[in-house]
Amino acid sequence: MKIDLSFTPTELDELELRDRNVIVIDVLRSSTTIAVALKNGAREIIPVESIENAVKISGSLFGDVTLRGGERNGKMIQGFNLGNSPSEYSEATVKGKSIIFCTTNGSVAMYKSRFARNLAVASFVNLTRVVEFMRGISSDFLIVCAGRANTLSSFSLEDSICAGMIVRKLAEDKSLNVELTDSSLAAQALHKAYGRSILKMMRKSEHGRYLTEIGFGEDVRLCAEIDTVPVLPVLTGNVIKLRKEETPAIESDQAAKSKLTA
């Protein structure tokens, strides 16, 4: 089982990702928001690479069951229903809805990976579920960090450390015979150096500081939590949904909550 890693999708194209097993990470905030939205009953997430495509696709879908969500420079796009804050994607807002999702980094990486053999969306909040998914397939994987498109290096510390945590958990499993590339080893080393306090690291990271400055400090805290949203968003066709076997469990949990509040 060979684990390769790209610190940014900038140099990748669709042909390189075709028919590969791919994990996409955008901790702040797309991956986290998608996990929350699907856990709260969203029907599907449709990742797009541009605002123009989001508008075009939404025009061909039923308006009452479709929402547009996303951001540019961390803030909600004008004319969209939702931004990219996990707290916006409550059950009352997203249950049963299709969400056309357009963000600066995360949705672009997911769109590029749409021809992957298997694709899952990872963040700290669902990390163990992603590791279990990779163990179950037990084949070569490419981890793609969404990075930061508007910076010179495109490097994202929080994405890389999340990737390193995934790599470490897989490498520690003696039953897997894991082979790591140099980039995977580098991510693992970053996690060892900075992973003791995920929240502290994220508050110091460039994007974490920026989000805090524009009023999304609570999002940074939510995105730093480990395994608080234990679901597995996977690519199905051209949309991202919960893995099939997880859906009944989520629905049962939501039904139980409804009875308690009735």
Secondary structure, DSSP 8 states (H G I E B T S, - for coil): -EEEEES-STT--HHHHTTSEEEEE-TTTHHHHHHHHHHTT--EEEE-SSHHHHHHHHHTS-GGGEEEEEEETTEE-TT-SB-S-GGG--HHHHTT-EEEEE-SSHHHHHHHTTT-SEEEEE-GGGHHHHHHHHHHH-S-EEEEE---TTSSS---HHHHHHHHHHHHHHHT-TTS--EE-HHHHHHHHHHHHHTT-HHHHHHHSHHHHHHHHTT-HHHHHHHT-SSSS---EEEETTEEEE-GGGHHHHHHHHHHHHHHH-
